[in-house]
Amino acid sequence: MGSPTTRMQDAVRILMLIDNAVESVTETDIADDAALETAVGVVRTQVRLQKLDFWVRNPDYLANELLNDFENGDRDTA
């Protein structure tokens, strides 16, 4: 097992995860919750954050999945 991460590494990882999991706020969102009027974005589910966190912490699994997608002809993995 690798060495534990620092607080700064954890903070950067979490910010990166949130940045990649966020979706734009829609008019429907604002109609449902007026507090979202000034929001930059919305994270709709923890599941996406958890999946992204797994890939970041385990890049060997991510690399394997990307290679599998490439070999299967799925070149749009974004």
Jmol script that loads the backbone (N, CA, C; Angstrom):
load data "model"
ATOM      1  N   MET A   1       0.850  -1.185   0.000  1.00  0.00           N
ATOM      2  CA  MET A   1       0.000   0.000   0.000  1.00  0.00           C
ATOM      3  C   MET A   1       0.891   1.242   0.000  1.00  0.00           C
ATOM      4  N   GLY A   2       0.497   2.253  -0.765  1.00  0.00           N
ATOM      5  CA  GLY A   2       1.283   3.470  -0.871  1.00  0.00           C
ATOM      6  C   GLY A   2       1.209   4.319   0.393  1.00  0.00           C
ATOM      7  N   SER A   3       2.001   5.367   0.389  1.00  0.00           N
ATOM      8  CA  SER A   3       1.998   6.265   1.538  1.00  0.00           C
ATOM      9  C   SER A   3       0.707   7.073   1.559  1.00  0.00           C
ATOM     10  N   PRO A   4       0.283   7.481   2.757  1.00  0.00           N
ATOM     11  CA  PRO A   4      -0.956   8.274   2.838  1.00  0.00           C
ATOM     12  C   PRO A   4      -0.781   9.624   2.146  1.00  0.00           C
ATOM     13  N   THR A   5      -1.878  10.134   1.651  1.00  0.00           N
ATOM     14  CA  THR A   5      -1.828  11.424   0.961  1.00  0.00           C
ATOM     15  C   THR A   5      -1.807  12.558   1.971  1.00  0.00           C
ATOM     16  N   THR A   6      -1.341  13.709   1.524  1.00  0.00           N
ATOM     17  CA  THR A   6      -1.344  14.887   2.375  1.00  0.00           C
ATOM     18  C   THR A   6      -2.709  15.559   2.288  1.00  0.00           C
ATOM     19  N   ARG A   7      -2.955  16.446   3.190  1.00  0.00           N
ATOM     20  CA  ARG A   7      -4.221  17.197   3.184  1.00  0.00           C
ATOM     21  C   ARG A   7      -4.352  18.010   1.889  1.00  0.00           C
ATOM     22  N   MET A   8      -3.243  18.571   1.423  1.00  0.00           N
ATOM     23  CA  MET A   8      -3.261  19.357   0.182  1.00  0.00           C
ATOM     24  C   MET A   8      -3.579  18.460  -1.014  1.00  0.00           C
ATOM     25  N   GLN A   9      -2.990  17.268  -1.078  1.00  0.00           N
ATOM     26  CA  GLN A   9      -3.292  16.340  -2.169  1.00  0.00           C
ATOM     27  C   GLN A   9      -4.766  15.947  -2.158  1.00  0.00           C
ATOM     28  N   ASP A  10      -5.301  15.695  -0.972  1.00  0.00           N
ATOM     29  CA  ASP A  10      -6.720  15.342  -0.856  1.00  0.00           C
ATOM     30  C   ASP A  10      -7.599  16.491  -1.332  1.00  0.00           C
ATOM     31  N   ALA A  11      -7.248  17.720  -0.944  1.00  0.00           N
ATOM     32  CA  ALA A  11      -8.040  18.894  -1.334  1.00  0.00           C
ATOM     33  C   ALA A  11      -8.035  19.072  -2.850  1.00  0.00           C
ATOM     34  N   VAL A  12      -6.869  18.936  -3.465  1.00  0.00           N
ATOM     35  CA  VAL A  12      -6.767  19.084  -4.921  1.00  0.00           C
ATOM     36  C   VAL A  12      -7.572  17.989  -5.617  1.00  0.00           C
ATOM     37  N   ARG A  13      -7.465  16.746  -5.125  1.00  0.00           N
ATOM     38  CA  ARG A  13      -8.209  15.635  -5.723  1.00  0.00           C
ATOM     39  C   ARG A  13      -9.713  15.889  -5.627  1.00  0.00           C
ATOM     40  N   ILE A  14     -10.178  16.322  -4.468  1.00  0.00           N
ATOM     41  CA  ILE A  14     -11.611  16.566  -4.271  1.00  0.00           C
ATOM     42  C   ILE A  14     -12.100  17.693  -5.184  1.00  0.00           C
ATOM     43  N   LEU A  15     -11.337  18.766  -5.295  1.00  0.00           N
ATOM     44  CA  LEU A  15     -11.731  19.862  -6.189  1.00  0.00           C
ATOM     45  C   LEU A  15     -11.779  19.406  -7.641  1.00  0.00           C
ATOM     46  N   MET A  16     -10.811  18.584  -8.041  1.00  0.00           N
ATOM     47  CA  MET A  16     -10.800  18.061  -9.402  1.00  0.00           C
ATOM     48  C   MET A  16     -12.021  17.169  -9.642  1.00  0.00           C
ATOM     49  N   LEU A  17     -12.358  16.340  -8.658  1.00  0.00           N
ATOM     50  CA  LEU A  17     -13.516  15.454  -8.791  1.00  0.00           C
ATOM     51  C   LEU A  17     -14.803  16.253  -8.919  1.00  0.00           C
ATOM     52  N   ILE A  18     -14.962  17.242  -8.074  1.00  0.00           N
ATOM     53  CA  ILE A  18     -16.173  18.073  -8.124  1.00  0.00           C
ATOM     54  C   ILE A  18     -16.254  18.805  -9.459  1.00  0.00           C
ATOM     55  N   ASP A  19     -15.131  19.349  -9.925  1.00  0.00           N
ATOM     56  CA  ASP A  19     -15.108  20.061 -11.200  1.00  0.00           C
ATOM     57  C   ASP A  19     -15.546  19.165 -12.349  1.00  0.00           C
ATOM     58  N   ASN A  20     -15.181  17.895 -12.289  1.00  0.00           N
ATOM     59  CA  ASN A  20     -15.529  16.968 -13.366  1.00  0.00           C
ATOM     60  C   ASN A  20     -16.909  16.343 -13.199  1.00  0.00           C
ATOM     61  N   ALA A  21     -17.474  16.400 -12.009  1.00  0.00           N
ATOM     62  CA  ALA A  21     -18.793  15.803 -11.770  1.00  0.00           C
ATOM     63  C   ALA A  21     -19.930  16.814 -11.867  1.00  0.00           C
ATOM     64  N   VAL A  22     -19.613  18.093 -11.879  1.00  0.00           N
ATOM     65  CA  VAL A  22     -20.637  19.130 -11.856  1.00  0.00           C
ATOM     66  C   VAL A  22     -21.333  19.254 -13.213  1.00  0.00           C
ATOM     67  N   GLU A  23     -22.618  19.550 -13.157  1.00  0.00           N
ATOM     68  CA  GLU A  23     -23.417  19.812 -14.354  1.00  0.00           C
ATOM     69  C   GLU A  23     -23.949  21.237 -14.272  1.00  0.00           C
ATOM     70  N   SER A  24     -24.288  21.794 -15.408  1.00  0.00           N
ATOM     71  CA  SER A  24     -24.842  23.149 -15.444  1.00  0.00           C
ATOM     72  C   SER A  24     -26.189  23.198 -14.740  1.00  0.00           C
ATOM     73  N   VAL A  25     -26.458  24.345 -14.138  1.00  0.00           N
ATOM     74  CA  VAL A  25     -27.746  24.570 -13.493  1.00  0.00           C
ATOM     75  C   VAL A  25     -28.767  24.915 -14.573  1.00  0.00           C
ATOM     76  N   THR A  26     -29.901  24.243 -14.533  1.00  0.00           N
ATOM     77  CA  THR A  26     -30.949  24.493 -15.531  1.00  0.00           C
ATOM     78  C   THR A  26     -32.035  25.387 -14.940  1.00  0.00           C
ATOM     79  N   GLU A  27     -32.878  25.896 -15.800  1.00  0.00           N
ATOM     80  CA  GLU A  27     -34.013  26.712 -15.354  1.00  0.00           C
ATOM     81  C   GLU A  27     -34.941  25.890 -14.462  1.00  0.00           C
ATOM     82  N   THR A  28     -35.079  24.610 -14.767  1.00  0.00           N
ATOM     83  CA  THR A  28     -35.905  23.713 -13.950  1.00  0.00           C
ATOM     84  C   THR A  28     -35.332  23.590 -12.546  1.00  0.00           C
ATOM     85  N   ASP A  29     -33.997  23.486 -12.451  1.00  0.00           N
ATOM     86  CA  ASP A  29     -33.358  23.412 -11.135  1.00  0.00           C
ATOM     87  C   ASP A  29     -33.682  24.657 -10.312  1.00  0.00           C
ATOM     88  N   ILE A  30     -33.578  25.812 -10.948  1.00  0.00           N
ATOM     89  CA  ILE A  30     -33.839  27.078 -10.252  1.00  0.00           C
ATOM     90  C   ILE A  30     -35.308  27.178  -9.857  1.00  0.00           C
ATOM     91  N   ALA A  31     -36.197  26.705 -10.724  1.00  0.00           N
ATOM     92  CA  ALA A  31     -37.622  26.718 -10.398  1.00  0.00           C
ATOM     93  C   ALA A  31     -37.910  25.818  -9.197  1.00  0.00           C
ATOM     94  N   ASP A  32     -37.184  24.695  -9.091  1.00  0.00           N
ATOM     95  CA  ASP A  32     -37.374  23.770  -7.968  1.00  0.00           C
ATOM     96  C   ASP A  32     -36.724  24.267  -6.680  1.00  0.00           C
ATOM     97  N   ASP A  33     -35.618  25.018  -6.808  1.00  0.00           N
ATOM     98  CA  ASP A  33     -34.890  25.499  -5.626  1.00  0.00           C
ATOM     99  C   ASP A  33     -34.270  26.849  -5.955  1.00  0.00           C
ATOM    100  N   ALA A  34     -34.881  27.913  -5.484  1.00  0.00           N
ATOM    101  CA  ALA A  34     -34.436  29.277  -5.797  1.00  0.00           C
ATOM    102  C   ALA A  34     -33.002  29.540  -5.346  1.00  0.00           C
ATOM    103  N   ALA A  35     -32.509  28.813  -4.355  1.00  0.00           N
ATOM    104  CA  ALA A  35     -31.139  29.001  -3.871  1.00  0.00           C
ATOM    105  C   ALA A  35     -30.109  28.667  -4.950  1.00  0.00           C
ATOM    106  N   LEU A  36     -30.500  27.909  -5.951  1.00  0.00           N
ATOM    107  CA  LEU A  36     -29.585  27.532  -7.025  1.00  0.00           C
ATOM    108  C   LEU A  36     -29.395  28.636  -8.060  1.00  0.00           C
ATOM    109  N   GLU A  37     -30.113  29.735  -7.899  1.00  0.00           N
ATOM    110  CA  GLU A  37     -30.020  30.831  -8.867  1.00  0.00           C
ATOM    111  C   GLU A  37     -28.597  31.364  -8.990  1.00  0.00           C
ATOM    112  N   THR A  38     -27.841  31.361  -7.915  1.00  0.00           N
ATOM    113  CA  THR A  38     -26.469  31.861  -7.942  1.00  0.00           C
ATOM    114  C   THR A  38     -25.431  30.736  -7.989  1.00  0.00           C
ATOM    115  N   ALA A  39     -25.890  29.502  -8.132  1.00  0.00           N
ATOM    116  CA  ALA A  39     -24.973  28.358  -8.155  1.00  0.00           C
ATOM    117  C   ALA A  39     -24.200  28.305  -9.467  1.00  0.00           C
ATOM    118  N   VAL A  40     -22.975  27.844  -9.388  1.00  0.00           N
ATOM    119  CA  VAL A  40     -22.133  27.677 -10.567  1.00  0.00           C
ATOM    120  C   VAL A  40     -22.462  26.363 -11.266  1.00  0.00           C
ATOM    121  N   GLY A  41     -22.809  25.351 -10.483  1.00  0.00           N
ATOM    122  CA  GLY A  41     -23.142  24.048 -11.031  1.00  0.00           C
ATOM    123  C   GLY A  41     -23.786  23.175  -9.972  1.00  0.00           C
ATOM    124  N   VAL A  42     -24.191  21.988 -10.389  1.00  0.00           N
ATOM    125  CA  VAL A  42     -24.874  21.059  -9.496  1.00  0.00           C
ATOM    126  C   VAL A  42     -24.240  19.682  -9.630  1.00  0.00           C
ATOM    127  N   VAL A  43     -23.956  19.054  -8.489  1.00  0.00           N
ATOM    128  CA  VAL A  43     -23.555  17.649  -8.481  1.00  0.00           C
ATOM    129  C   VAL A  43     -24.817  16.872  -8.143  1.00  0.00           C
ATOM    130  N   ARG A  44     -25.317  16.114  -9.093  1.00  0.00           N
ATOM    131  CA  ARG A  44     -26.611  15.468  -8.946  1.00  0.00           C
ATOM    132  C   ARG A  44     -26.567  14.154  -8.178  1.00  0.00           C
ATOM    133  N   THR A  45     -25.427  13.480  -8.140  1.00  0.00           N
ATOM    134  CA  THR A  45     -25.347  12.199  -7.460  1.00  0.00           C
ATOM    135  C   THR A  45     -23.948  11.939  -6.918  1.00  0.00           C
ATOM    136  N   GLN A  46     -23.872  11.292  -5.786  1.00  0.00           N
ATOM    137  CA  GLN A  46     -22.587  10.920  -5.207  1.00  0.00           C
ATOM    138  C   GLN A  46     -21.921   9.807  -5.991  1.00  0.00           C
ATOM    139  N   VAL A  47     -22.708   9.033  -6.691  1.00  0.00           N
ATOM    140  CA  VAL A  47     -22.171   7.876  -7.405  1.00  0.00           C
ATOM    141  C   VAL A  47     -21.100   8.308  -8.407  1.00  0.00           C
ATOM    142  N   ARG A  48     -21.366   9.358  -9.154  1.00  0.00           N
ATOM    143  CA  ARG A  48     -20.373   9.845 -10.131  1.00  0.00           C
ATOM    144  C   ARG A  48     -19.088  10.264  -9.419  1.00  0.00           C
ATOM    145  N   LEU A  49     -19.208  10.958  -8.303  1.00  0.00           N
ATOM    146  CA  LEU A  49     -18.019  11.347  -7.539  1.00  0.00           C
ATOM    147  C   LEU A  49     -17.243  10.120  -7.071  1.00  0.00           C
ATOM    148  N   GLN A  50     -17.955   9.114  -6.592  1.00  0.00           N
ATOM    149  CA  GLN A  50     -17.301   7.905  -6.109  1.00  0.00           C
ATOM    150  C   GLN A  50     -16.590   7.168  -7.237  1.00  0.00           C
ATOM    151  N   LYS A  51     -17.219   7.105  -8.402  1.00  0.00           N
ATOM    152  CA  LYS A  51     -16.579   6.452  -9.537  1.00  0.00           C
ATOM    153  C   LYS A  51     -15.324   7.206  -9.972  1.00  0.00           C
ATOM    154  N   LEU A  52     -15.439   8.516 -10.089  1.00  0.00           N
ATOM    155  CA  LEU A  52     -14.274   9.314 -10.461  1.00  0.00           C
ATOM    156  C   LEU A  52     -13.153   9.172  -9.440  1.00  0.00           C
ATOM    157  N   ASP A  53     -13.506   9.161  -8.163  1.00  0.00           N
ATOM    158  CA  ASP A  53     -12.509   9.010  -7.103  1.00  0.00           C
ATOM    159  C   ASP A  53     -11.790   7.665  -7.228  1.00  0.00           C
ATOM    160  N   PHE A  54     -12.540   6.612  -7.538  1.00  0.00           N
ATOM    161  CA  PHE A  54     -11.933   5.296  -7.717  1.00  0.00           C
ATOM    162  C   PHE A  54     -10.916   5.333  -8.854  1.00  0.00           C
ATOM    163  N   TRP A  55     -11.291   5.924 -10.001  1.00  0.00           N
ATOM    164  CA  TRP A  55     -10.372   5.971 -11.139  1.00  0.00           C
ATOM    165  C   TRP A  55      -9.122   6.781 -10.800  1.00  0.00           C
ATOM    166  N   VAL A  56      -9.275   7.880 -10.083  1.00  0.00           N
ATOM    167  CA  VAL A  56      -8.119   8.716  -9.740  1.00  0.00           C
ATOM    168  C   VAL A  56      -7.196   7.981  -8.769  1.00  0.00           C
ATOM    169  N   ARG A  57      -7.761   7.281  -7.814  1.00  0.00           N
ATOM    170  CA  ARG A  57      -6.954   6.562  -6.826  1.00  0.00           C
ATOM    171  C   ARG A  57      -6.365   5.267  -7.373  1.00  0.00           C
ATOM    172  N   ASN A  58      -6.961   4.739  -8.423  1.00  0.00           N
ATOM    173  CA  ASN A  58      -6.515   3.464  -9.000  1.00  0.00           C
ATOM    174  C   ASN A  58      -6.309   3.626 -10.505  1.00  0.00           C
ATOM    175  N   PRO A  59      -5.299   4.371 -10.905  1.00  0.00           N
ATOM    176  CA  PRO A  59      -5.126   4.667 -12.334  1.00  0.00           C
ATOM    177  C   PRO A  59      -4.845   3.430 -13.186  1.00  0.00           C
ATOM    178  N   ASP A  60      -4.354   2.348 -12.580  1.00  0.00           N
ATOM    179  CA  ASP A  60      -4.120   1.139 -13.365  1.00  0.00           C
ATOM    180  C   ASP A  60      -5.444   0.562 -13.878  1.00  0.00           C
ATOM    181  N   TYR A  61      -6.500   0.625 -13.068  1.00  0.00           N
ATOM    182  CA  TYR A  61      -7.821   0.161 -13.512  1.00  0.00           C
ATOM    183  C   TYR A  61      -8.373   1.074 -14.606  1.00  0.00           C
ATOM    184  N   LEU A  62      -8.163   2.375 -14.446  1.00  0.00           N
ATOM    185  CA  LEU A  62      -8.613   3.330 -15.462  1.00  0.00           C
ATOM    186  C   LEU A  62      -7.902   3.056 -16.781  1.00  0.00           C
ATOM    187  N   ALA A  63      -6.594   2.867 -16.735  1.00  0.00           N
ATOM    188  CA  ALA A  63      -5.837   2.587 -17.956  1.00  0.00           C
ATOM    189  C   ALA A  63      -6.348   1.319 -18.627  1.00  0.00           C
ATOM    190  N   ASN A  64      -6.624   0.295 -17.840  1.00  0.00           N
ATOM    191  CA  ASN A  64      -7.139  -0.957 -18.388  1.00  0.00           C
ATOM    192  C   ASN A  64      -8.489  -0.751 -19.073  1.00  0.00           C
ATOM    193  N   GLU A  65      -9.384   0.007 -18.447  1.00  0.00           N
ATOM    194  CA  GLU A  65     -10.695   0.267 -19.040  1.00  0.00           C
ATOM    195  C   GLU A  65     -10.579   1.094 -20.318  1.00  0.00           C
ATOM    196  N   LEU A  66      -9.676   2.068 -20.321  1.00  0.00           N
ATOM    197  CA  LEU A  66      -9.476   2.871 -21.528  1.00  0.00           C
ATOM    198  C   LEU A  66      -8.934   2.017 -22.666  1.00  0.00           C
ATOM    199  N   LEU A  67      -8.000   1.105 -22.355  1.00  0.00           N
ATOM    200  CA  LEU A  67      -7.483   0.193 -23.379  1.00  0.00           C
ATOM    201  C   LEU A  67      -8.573  -0.737 -23.892  1.00  0.00           C
ATOM    202  N   ASN A  68      -9.415  -1.238 -22.985  1.00  0.00           N
ATOM    203  CA  ASN A  68     -10.534  -2.095 -23.403  1.00  0.00           C
ATOM    204  C   ASN A  68     -11.473  -1.349 -24.344  1.00  0.00           C
ATOM    205  N   ASP A  69     -11.804  -0.108 -23.991  1.00  0.00           N
ATOM    206  CA  ASP A  69     -12.679   0.696 -24.847  1.00  0.00           C
ATOM    207  C   ASP A  69     -12.048   0.919 -26.217  1.00  0.00           C
ATOM    208  N   PHE A  70     -10.760   1.207 -26.227  1.00  0.00           N
ATOM    209  CA  PHE A  70     -10.054   1.446 -27.488  1.00  0.00           C
ATOM    210  C   PHE A  70     -10.062   0.187 -28.354  1.00  0.00           C
ATOM    211  N   GLU A  71      -9.769  -0.950 -27.740  1.00  0.00           N
ATOM    212  CA  GLU A  71      -9.740  -2.214 -28.491  1.00  0.00           C
ATOM    213  C   GLU A  71     -11.126  -2.587 -29.013  1.00  0.00           C
ATOM    214  N   ASN A  72     -12.182  -2.174 -28.315  1.00  0.00           N
ATOM    215  CA  ASN A  72     -13.550  -2.473 -28.739  1.00  0.00           C
ATOM    216  C   ASN A  72     -14.080  -1.443 -29.727  1.00  0.00           C
ATOM    217  N   GLY A  73     -13.239  -0.498 -30.127  1.00  0.00           N
ATOM    218  CA  GLY A  73     -13.633   0.485 -31.123  1.00  0.00           C
ATOM    219  C   GLY A  73     -14.296   1.722 -30.557  1.00  0.00           C
ATOM    220  N   ASP A  74     -14.397   1.832 -29.232  1.00  0.00           N
ATOM    221  CA  ASP A  74     -15.003   3.009 -28.608  1.00  0.00           C
ATOM    222  C   ASP A  74     -13.907   4.013 -28.328  1.00  0.00           C
ATOM    223  N   ARG A  75     -13.669   4.887 -29.300  1.00  0.00           N
ATOM    224  CA  ARG A  75     -12.569   5.845 -29.162  1.00  0.00           C
ATOM    225  C   ARG A  75     -13.005   7.145 -28.499  1.00  0.00           C
ATOM    226  N   ASP A  76     -14.292   7.319 -28.274  1.00  0.00           N
ATOM    227  CA  ASP A  76     -14.813   8.519 -27.599  1.00  0.00           C
ATOM    228  C   ASP A  76     -15.053   8.158 -26.150  1.00  0.00           C
ATOM    229  N   THR A  77     -14.017   8.221 -25.307  1.00  0.00           N
ATOM    230  CA  THR A  77     -14.117   7.817 -23.902  1.00  0.00           C
ATOM    231  C   THR A  77     -14.293   8.996 -22.974  1.00  0.00           C
ATOM    232  N   ALA A  78     -14.496  10.195 -23.499  1.00  0.00           N
ATOM    233  CA  ALA A  78     -14.625  11.376 -22.639  1.00  0.00           C
ATOM    234  C   ALA A  78     -15.971  11.426 -21.970  1.00  0.00           C
TER     235      ALA A  78
END
end "model"
wireframe off; spacefill off
backbone 0.3
color backbone group
